[in-house]
Amino acid sequence: MTTKRNLRIVFMGTPDFAVATLKALIDHKYNVVGVITAPDRPAGRGQKLRASAVKEFTLEHNLKILQPKNLKAESFIEELKALHANLQIIVAFRMLPKVVWQMPEYGTFNLHASLLPQYRGAAPIHWAIINGETKTGVTTFFIDEKIDTGVIIKSEETQIENSTTVGELHDDLMTLGSNLVIKTAQQIENDSVTTTIQPQNEDLKTAYKLNRDNCKIDWSQPIDTIYNKIRGLNPFPAAWCYLDNNEETQVSIKIYGVEKIKEDHDYDDGKLMTTKNELKVACEGGYINILEIQLPGKRKMDVKSLLNGFDFSESAKLL
């Protein structure tokens, strides 16, 4: 009978997505000897320092916590060594220097929210939906020098429905991923890991970091492209465009919930049409029916509420 390895785990992560995995490790009675997360950051109107979701969870469970600004700093490296971890588990953190990921005896593995090698990078959940994928998944892999290129340990896939938003998929993959990390830890614990080198796929899609430019809606694109972009950014960080309401300045608006209506028409791209209950935008192949919207300085609201107190001009359009 094989003796189980006695795992001493350091966990690294920052957002809500990582909390589910840390909770699963604790629920499964793993020995988490330390948690590494981002330093507190200013947030909100008052710019008060706010702890990461992982830090808040860690404090509730009285775990050792480190918040290094510099992962190469000697003081941090010494603190990390002092934890005597033999396994490091990374979920939604930042790129690690070699001195850190090479430290533990049983290696450092990462949970990535895609089916590697597809969608390496910062925003895999968003881009899978934006690009109209019908399936995605989660992958655990041992970290190496490059981003998301190490040997695969385990992966699991899930379907993406044609109305799924990034918020919904995020939550699905958060649960799927935490379960996969436990299965991976169990294999390492039992010394039964087998790995697979990532295939050299010619048709790799990248999960680029999201920014203001690549979150803007282009109303000249086909209806499916626009629809996928909006749901792939709903509810965070949200797709946006300009509203030209026949006033002196165009304003920036965010669009959340939408439906698509495939229908022939002769309207210009971006033309707005309103009734008492409906706000539709013309585009190639039909209309985007807006259900939730946010105007500057206002909260997000459903379109019926907006139309009760906001007038769109006859010539209003989205740009």
Buried (B, 14 or more C-beta within 10 A) or exposed (E): EEEEBEBBBBBBBBBBBBBBBBEBBBEEEBEBBBBBBBEEEEEEEEEEEEBBBBBEBBEEEEBBBBBBEEBEEEEBBEBBEEBEBBBBBBBBBEEBEEBBBEBBEBBBBBBBBBBBBBBBBBBBBBBBBBBBBEEBBBBBBBBBEEEBBBBBBBBBEBEBEEEBBBBBBBBBBBBBBBBBBBEBBBBBBEEEBEBEEBEEEEEEBBBBEBEEEBBBBEBEBEBBBBBBBBBBBBBEBBBBBBBBBEEEEBEEBBBBBBEBEEEEBEBEBBBBBBEEEBBBBBBBBBBBBBBBBBBEEEEBBBBEEBBEEBEBEEEBBBE
